[in-house]
Amino acid sequence: MQDLLQWRPMTAGDLDGVVAVARVAFPDHPEGRACFVERLALAPDTCFVLAGEGRVAGYLIAYPWPLEAIPPLDTLLGALPSNRDSWYLHDLALLPEARGGGNARAGLDLLFAGIDAPIALVSVNESAAFWQAQGFAPMGSPALQAKLSSYGPHARYMVRSVPKPV
């Protein structure tokens, strides 16, 4: 199956597949379909799916957001804030059969190619080592730790700075 998977822009027709992948990838952090609908509407240029053989096997969602601000889980944003100085990588999720073949890295490369600002995320499910390998570094403060409480005990706020030109 992995050979037939390709990243492409997310469409409204992909949302049921996105919700299904999210249920598998993040069973302890469920989010309703309305959250995915809204994220796609707010930032369509940075929402992607990994698809093939007529189904969604993964997705990536990012949107402009203030650095050190953590959007609450399963909550509609209403609009993007005006003071957005970075991007928030809301989710990168793959079904188990789509993992291990470079699909995550390919999706991130697609995202990184279009963004020249810091990118932040919340690492869950003990994935901090993966994110560090992708250039993200943990950022901590008492205020951030309080905001992370709903994400679980292993949650880490991480930031990838803009790479310096060589």
Buried (B, 14 or more C-beta within 10 A) or exposed (E): EBEEBEBEEBEEEBBEBBBBBBEEBBEEBEBEEEBBBBBBEBBEEBBBBBBBEEBBBBBBBBBBBBBBBBBEBEEBBEEBEEEBEBBBBBBBBBBEEBBEBEBBEBBBEBBBEEBEBBBBBBBBBEBBEBBBEBBBEEBEEEEBEEBBEEBEEEBBBBBBEEEEEE
